Amino acid sequence: MKNLIEVSKIVTKKKVRKIEIFDSATLESANSKFAEFYESLSSGKFRNDRDAATQLYGCTPSHDKYRQLKSRFRKRLLNTLFFIDVNLPSSSNYDRAYFSCNKDWTLVKILASNNAHQTAQDLAKSILTTALKFKFADVIVNCCRILRQYAAEGGLEKEYAVYNDHLEEYKIVLEAEMQSEELFQQALLKYNMTNLEMTELKEQLFKHCDDLVCLSEEHDSPVINYNMYLVWAFRYELQRDYVAMLEVCNQAEKYIEDNPNYYQEDKLATFHLKKMTAYLHLRDFKNGRVNVEKSLRTFPEGRKLWFRFLEYYLLLAFHTENYINAMAIFNRAKNHSKFKRLDHQTREKWKIFETYLNYFLESQPDKIAVLRAQAVRTFRLTRFLNDPVIYPKNLRTFTVHLVIAQFLFYLEKSNFQMASERIDRLRSYATKQLSRDGQHRMINFIRLLHQLSKADFDPARMTGTEKYLNQLEEQPFFYRGIIQELEIVPLEKLWSYILERVK
């Protein structure tokens, strides 16, 4: 009762007239601009302020009506975060506990700043119990600091000693966790850099891996252990040692299995995706299928993560010429009720998959002619060939892939004039707009196509292809989910396929 009295006094003095959040009543209200704004944002209809202002008010983004609505909408949206449901089945105990501890810690600070010290102290003790169970070092340090202060003020020597011991232990752990985070972030930075020399990269990652192993041996911390496994996975991925990378991911999964209190869905998903990356590069369809089917059962169906697993599954089918499986995987994704809710970029990527799937089904020998009748019926070849295929600069790779697909269809029809026109367009991209660092493989592939065009599509008359093919093979296919690295079929393999078609 004392706690309730303390809190009621604060609320009585400083309460607001109305709590502005997005609840069911607000979002289901007819003719509500808030509801319309929210629904359009969540469904991906708005790409920018201009889209929103035009639909909501038929005005420009600088108009006072839109700016006021956006400001009030933002405030409500942020307030609603304090009331999100963390008890969903998809949330792990670890994630729910960490969210609750931090949310309650905010209340402790509010209570303490308003002199409700008894309530603040009791709530901090409750948070500490949970934090110790899950080893949230940062939360433990925060709680023990304030509880040690209250113990000192109350002359409670035994309680002071308990909190002081926890503080001394976990501030060392927290320091080690921050050190592991820095090592992970440095490794992530290098992992995402495409122009770093491999020798320099290896030396730096080796040291980071060794340092993280030392930290993991000194402290039993899930934060440190997760960072260690991730950095080791980065190291082997960049070395193209996919067998070792699989072993690291398996060890990480074993750690998660042995420590259920530390289970975090996003961490497990990361290791599952890393394994799919390894199987993709090893072109191991059998084990890749086992892994991805397990992943699709483990993680909630229909979420963006679920579609990412299907993306890797589809690419693996393409890379291993399992076109029957590719068709089934594509239909599994496209027919899902939540496919239309994916962001624009992801849906456009699947449109490229659809195009190549139809090409390979159309160009296969008669022994799988039955597949042609089952090809994606929404695909219209004539419409596709007449499409100018123009994407913004950040999606230029999509343009290149689709222009290559147009070339392939024209080649299949023996329409060499239109095929040459597509090659000329590709040459323009290779010369002026593709990155020599990040898209080296694509540039050399386009140069090979140019040599074929110069030889009037007669492989026997081609010259100068060896150097481009060697440069293509010297830098093997490497995909980390980055758009610029996407290859629906490895380019060396696609080049061989093209030569077979023009013989």
TADAJO-V672787 format. One line per field, one symbol per residue. ss: DSSP state (H for helix, E for strand, L for the rest). psi: psi as a letter, one per 40 degrees, with the letter a starting at -180 (. if undefined). burial: 1 if it has 9 or more other ideal C-beta (glycine too) atoms within 8 Angstrom, else 0. Layout:
ss: ???
psi: ???
burial: ???
This chain:
ss: LHHHHHHHHHHHHHLLLLLLLLLHHHHLLLLLHHHHHHHHHHLLLLLLHHHHHHHHHLLLLLLHHHHHHHHHHHHHHHHHHHHLLLLLLLLLHHHHHHHHHHHHHHHHHHHHHLLLHHHHHHHHHHHHHHHHHHLLHHHHHHHHHHHHHHHHHLLLHHHHHHHHHHHHHHHHHHHHHHHHHHHHHHHHHHHLLLLLLHHHHHHHHHHHHHHHHHHHHHLLLHHHHHHHHHHHHHHHHHLLLHHHHHHHHHHHHHHHHHLHHHLLHHHHHHHHHHHHHHHHHHLLHHHHHHHHHHHHHHLLLLLHHHHHHHHHHHHHHHHLLLHHHHHHHHHHHHLLLLHHHLLHHHHHHHHHHHHHHHHHHHLLLHHHHHHHHHLLLLLLHHHHHLLLLLLLHHHHHHHHHHHHHHHHHHHHLLLHHHHHHHHHHHHHHHHHLLLLLLLHHHHHHHHHHHHHHHLLLLHHHLLLHHHHHHHHHHLLLLLLLLHHHLLLLLHHHHHHHHHHHHL
psi: dddddddddddddeiidhhhigidddeehifhddddddddddeedhdiddddddddefaideiddddddddddddddddddeeihefidehiddddddddddddddddddddeffgdddddddddddddddddefgdddddddddddddddddefgdddddddddddddedddddddddddddddddddddeheehhdddddddddddddddddddddhghdddddddddddddddddefgddddddddddddddddegddehhdddddddddddddddddefgddddddddddddddihieiddddddddddddddddefgddddddddddddeidedeeiidddddddddddddddddddeiiddfddddeeiheehhdddddeheghiidefdddddddddddddddddefgdddddddddddddddddeihddefdddddddddddddddeffhddeiieddddddddddgihhheehddehhdhhddddddddddde.
burial: 00100110110000000000110001101001011111111001010000111111100010100110110110111011000001000010111111111111101100110001111111111111011101111011111111110111000000110011011001111101101110110111011000000000110111011011101100101111111111111111110001011101111110110010011110111111111111111010100110110111001000101111111111111110011011101111110100100100011111011111111111010001101100110010000110000000001111111111111111110001011101111111110001000011111111111111101010100100100110110000101000101111101111101110110
